[in-house]
Amino acid sequence: MTPVEELTEKEAAKELAQLAMDIAFHNARYHGDDAPLISDADFDALVKRNTAIEAHFPDLVRKDSPSHQVGAKASSKFAKVQHAQRMLSLGNAFNDEDVSDFLARIRRFLNMDAEAALDLVAEPKIDGLSISLRYENGVLVQAATRGDGSEGEDVTANILTIKDIPQTLSDVPDICEIRGEIYMSKTDFAALNAQQEEAGKPVFANPRNAAAGSLRQLDASITASRPLKFFAYAWGVMSTLPFSTHSEALTWLKAKGFPTNPLSKAAKDADDLIKVYKHIEVARGELDYDIDGVVYKVDDLGLQDRLGFVAKAPRWAIAHKFPAEKAITILKDIDIQVGRTGSLTPVAKLEPVTVGGVVVSNATLHNEDEIARKDVRIGDHVRIQRAGDVIPQVIEPLLDKRPKDSKRFQFPMFCPVCGSEAVREEGEVVRRCTGGLICRAQRVERLKHFVSRRAFDIDGLGAKHVEAFHEDDLIQSPADIFRLKDKREHLDTREGWGEQSISNLFDAIEDKRTIPLERFLFGLGIRHIGEVTAKDLAKAFGTLEALEEAATSEDASETLSAIDGIGSVVAEALISFFHEEQNRAVLDDLRGELTIEAYEAEETGSTFAGQTLVFTGSLEKMSRAEAKAQAEKLGAKVSGSVSAKTNLVIAGPGAGSKMKKATELGIDVIDEDEWLRLSST
C-alpha cells in the first residue's frame, strides 16, 4: 500500500472514492444487516486510511466521505423514527499518543492552557446495539435504534419486553430521552446458541449479533424470549437538564432505575485515562459482556456544548479501541470473489480456528498488493487477528513453518467467473473484471445492490432470492424485477414460496415503482456514486433526463466537475456509464417500468443555511475552528477565499486582502461581535 505522503492527487482521489464505497458497504452489513463481513480491526484500518488521506489532501474530501456518515439506513420492516437530536458515533484512538493528541485538540479548540484543569470520564465501550428511549411525562412512549444517526427503527414494542428498562419514571423532565446500549451477556449468549443448535436453527456469531438480531424482530414475543440487557450512558433531548456534568448524569441515571456501568472512572489527564484503560483491559476477560474499548469524555457539559461536533462524532469524546485478538491457523486456499463493480477481492479460506470465542474460517486478504507484500501462500501457517466480528484479517505467514514446495500466489489476470480480462488502472489498488454486465457475478451483485436497503429497498427480495431467481433466468436485469409478476407460475412451484409470501413480494415490488431520483441513482450501482453523491447529483440536475444530457454533452467533464462535491473521478464514472450502450439499454428498460421522482429541495429555517461565509483576520472570542463549526452547525459553508459566491465575511483584527476583495465585490462584512450576535439569535 502506497504511503499517504507518496500518493499523487489523482491516486488519492481514486482511493478515497473506493474507500467511501467500501466503508459504506461494511457499515450497512454491520449496522443494518447485523452480518459483518470484516473484523472491527479491518474496518478501523479502512477508516484510518481514509482519515489520513483526507488530512493530507483536504481539497479532496468527498461529500459521501465516511467521515460524514453514521451507521446505516433504517430497515423498511419497521416504522421510521426521526431523531430529534442526531445519534452520532465516536472517533477512535488506537494508542497512547492518540489519547494525548485528543486532549491537545480539545485544549487548542477551547484556547485552554496546557496547565488548566480538565475533568474527564472514562467508561467501557459496550459492544451492543445503540438505542434511544423517549419518555413523555414519565412514560416510555418510543424506542428507536440509531439507524443512520438521523433516522432509526421504531422498536418500542420489543423494548417494552426488556426488564432492565423502566417503563415509567418519576420526577424527571417532561421530555426525557435516555440513550444507551442493548447487549447480551456471554453466559446468556452461550445458552441461546445451545437452544438454537438443539432446535436445528442457525447459531449467532457473537453476542452483539445475537442482541441486534433479537431486538430487531417483527414479533415482540421472540424478543421477550431472548435475555437482552441494557446499560444507560447518555441522553438526547431533555426539556430541562437536571445535571451539569457527565459524572452527575451517570449518578442521576442510576437513581432513576437505569443500569449504568460500574467501571466508569473520573480522570484528570492522559495518564489517568490510560491507567483506567489498562485496568479495564485486564478485567475484560472476566466480564460477562463484550467490550471493545474504553470511551473518554469531557465531564463538563458546558465545555461539551462549546466543543460541539465534527461531521459524525463529538469533539469532546473518543473511543480508545482494544487491540485485536490473534490466533494461528492454516491457509487452505485463496478464493477470488467478484463484486458488482468488477473488483476482484481475495478471501483466505482457513482451517477453522477459535478466536475470542468465535470459530472463523474466512479472512480478508484485501488485494493483490497485500498478498505480494506479505508473500502469503496457500498451505502457509498464518497469524490472523479478529476484533469482535466474524471474519478476521491475515497479519503474516509463519515462514519457519512454510512447506518446502510452496509457490507464490499468482493473482488472476482474467475474471474467474466470466473469463474476461481483469485489468488494474493506474493508481488503483484493485484489479477489475472488464466483462461488465456479461459477467454473471457482476450482474448478480448489481441486482443485489439494486434491491438493497439503501437503494430500492424491496422487502422480501433478499440476496439469496436474487441469486436463485437469476440462476433460474427469472431476473437478468433490474427491470425484470418489475415484470416478475408475469412469471408467477414459476414461483408457485418453488420451495418456500406460498401464496401469501408471493403476494407480499409482488406488493413490495409494486410499492417501489415510484422512486426518488437520488435513490434511483444510488441503486444503479455506478462506480464512485454513493448515497451522498447521488443526492448531490439529484439536487444539481433535478431529473434523470437533465443528468443524462449533461453526462453525454461535449463539455460533460467540465459541467459535472463544476458541481459542488462532484470531482473529476465521479465525472469520469458518470460519463463512462452513460456512454455505454448496455447501460443506456438498462435505463430505457427501467423507464418503461418506473416513475422516477424529480428531486425536491429540503426546507431549512436557518438564516445562514446555504450561505457561503469567510472568516478572516484574528478571532478573539473563539478559535477559528470553533467559529467554523458554529457556522456549519447553522447550515452555512465556510470557504477559505472570497469570491462572487461569498455571502458574508466575518473580519477580525488584521484582516487584509480578503476584506479588501469583499469590499470590491460589494459583499457584506461584519466583525466578530456582530457574528456572535447574529449566530446566537
Residue, then its C-alpha position, 0 to 999 in steps of 0.5 A: m500500500t502506497p504511503v499517504e505522503e507518496l500518493t499523487e492527487k489523482e491516486a488519492a482521489k481514486e482511493l478515497a472514492q473506493l474507500a467511501m464505497d467500501i466503508a459504506f458497504h461494511n457499515a450497512r452489513y454491520h449496522g443494518d444487516d447485523a452480518p459483518l463481513i470484516s473484523d472491527a480491526d479491518f474496518d478501523a484500518l479502512v477508516k484510518r486510511n481514509t482519515a489520513i488521506e483526507a488530512h493530507f489532501p483536504d481539497l479532496v474530501r468527498k461529500d459521501s466521505p465516511s467521515h460524514q456518515v453514521g451507521a446505516k439506513a433504517s430497515s423498511k420492516f419497521a416504522k421510521v423514527q426521526h431523531a430529534q437530536r442526531m445519534l452520532s458515533l465516536g472517533n477512535a484512538f488506537n494508542d497512547e499518543d492518540v489519547s494525548d493528541f485528543l486532549a491537545r485538540i480539545r485544549r487548542f479548540l477551547n484556547m485552554d492552557a496546557e496547565a488548566a484543569l480538565d475533568l474527564v470520564a472514562e467508561p467501557k465501550i459496550d459492544g451492543l446495539s445503540i438505542s434511544l428511549r423517549y419518555e413523555n411525562g414519565v412514560l416510555v412512549q418510543a424506542a428507536t435504534r440509531g439507524d443512520g444517526s438521523e433516522g432509526e427503527d421504531v422498536t418500542a414494542n420489543i423494548l417494552t419486553i426488556k426488564d432492565i428498562p423502566q417503563t415509567l419514571s418519576d420526577v424527571p423532565d417532561i421530555c426525557e430521552i435516555r440513550g444507551e446500549i442493548y447487549m447480551s451477556k456471554t453466559d446468556f449468549a452461550a445458552l441461546n446458541a445451545q437452544q438454537e443448535e438443539a432446535g436445528k436453527p442457525v447459531f449467532a456469531n457473537p453476542r452483539n449479533a445475537a442482541a441486534g438480531s433479537l431486538r430487531q424482530l417483527d414479533a415482540s414475543i421472540t424478543a421477550s424470549r431472548p435475555l437482552k440487557f441494557f446499560a444507560y450512558a447518555w441522553g438526547v433531548m431533555s426539556t430541562l437538564p437536571f445535571s451539569t456534568h457527565s459524572e452527575a448524569l451517570t449518578w442521576l441515571k442510576a437513581k432513576g432505575f437505569p443500569t449504568n456501568p460500574l467501571s466508569k472512572a473520573a480522570k484528570d489527564a492522559d495518564d489517568l485515562i490510560k491507567v483506567y484503560k489498562h485496568i479495564e483491559v485486564a478485567r475484560g476477560e472476566l466480564d460477562y459482556d463484550i467490550d471493545g474499548v474504553v470511551y473518554k469524555v469531557d465531564d463538563l457539559g458546558l465545555q461539551d456544548r462549546l466543543g460541539f461536533v465534527a461531521k459524525a462524532p463529538r469533539w469532546a469524546i473518543a473511543h480508545k479501541f482494544p487491540a485485536e485478538k490473534a490466533i494461528t491457523i492454516l491457509k487452505d486456499i485463496d478464493i477470488q470473489v467478484g463484486r458488482t463493480g468488477s473488483l476482484t477481492p481475495v478471501a483466505k479460506l482457513e482451517p477453522v480456528t477459535v478466536g475470542g470465542v468465535v470459530v472463523s474460517n474466512a479472512t480478508l486478504h484485501n488485494e493483490d498488493e497485500i498478498a505480494r507484500k506479505d508473500v502469503r501462500i496457500g498451505d502457509h501457517v498464518r497469524i490472523q487477528r479478529a476484533g469482535d466480528v466474524i471474519p478476521q484479517v491475515i497479519e503474516p505467514l509463519l515462514d519457519k513453518r512454510p512447506k518446502d514446495s510452496k509457490r507464490f500466489q499468482f493473482p488472476m489476470f482474467c475474471p474467474v467467473c466470466g473469463s474476461e480480462a481483469v485489468r488494474e488502472e493506474g493508481e488503483v489498488v484493485r484489479r477489475c473484471t472488464g466483462g461488465l454486465i456479461c459477467r454473471a457475478q457482476r450482474v448478480e451483485r448489481l441486482k443485489h445492490f439494486v434491491s438493497r436497503r439503501a437503494f430500492d429497498i424491496d422487502g422480501l427480495g433478499a440476496k439469496h432470492v436474487e441469486a436463485f431467481h437469476e440462476d433460474d433466468l427469472i431476473q437478468s436485469p433490474a427491470d425484470i424485477f418489475r415484470l416478475k409478476d408475469k412469471r408467477e407460475h414459476l414461483d408457485t412451484r418453488e420451495g418456500w414460496g406460498e401464496q401469501s409470501i408471493s403476494n407480499l413480494f409482488d406488493a413490495i415490488e409494486d410499492k417501489r415503482t415510484i422512486p426518488l431520483e437520488r435513490f434511483l441513482f444510488g441503486l444503479g450501482i455506478r462506480h464512485i456514486g454513493e448515497v451522498t453523491a447521488k443526492d448531490l447529483a439529484k439536487a444539481f440536475g433535478t431529473l434523470e433526463a437533465l443528468e443524462e444530457a449533461a453526462t453525454s454533452e461535449d463539455a460533460s467533464e467540465t459541467l459535472s466537475a463544476i458541481d459542488g462535491i462532484g470531482s473529476v473521478v465521479a465525472e469520469a464514472l458518470i460519463s463512462f456509464f452513460h456512454e455505454e450502450q448496455n447501460r443506456a439499454v438498462l435505463d430505457d428498460l427501467r423507464g418503461e417500468l418506473t416513475i422516477e421522482a424529480y428531486e425536491a429541495e429540503e426546507t431549512g429555517s436557518t438564516f445562514a443555511g446555504q450561505t457561503l461565509v469567510f472568516t478572516g483576520s484574528l478571532e478573539k472570542m473563539s478559535r477559528a475552528e470553533a467559529k467554523a463549526q458554529a457556522e456549519k452547525l447553522g447550515a452555512k459553508v465556510s470557504g477559505s477565499v472570497s469570491a462572487k459566491t461569498n455571502l458574508v465575511i466575518a473580519g477580525p483584527g488584521a484582516g487584509s486582502k480578503m476584506k479588501k476583495a469583499t469590499e470590491l465585490g460589494i459583499d457584506v462584512i461584519d466583525e466578530d461581535e456582530w457574528l456572535r450576535l447574529s449566530s446566537t439569535 
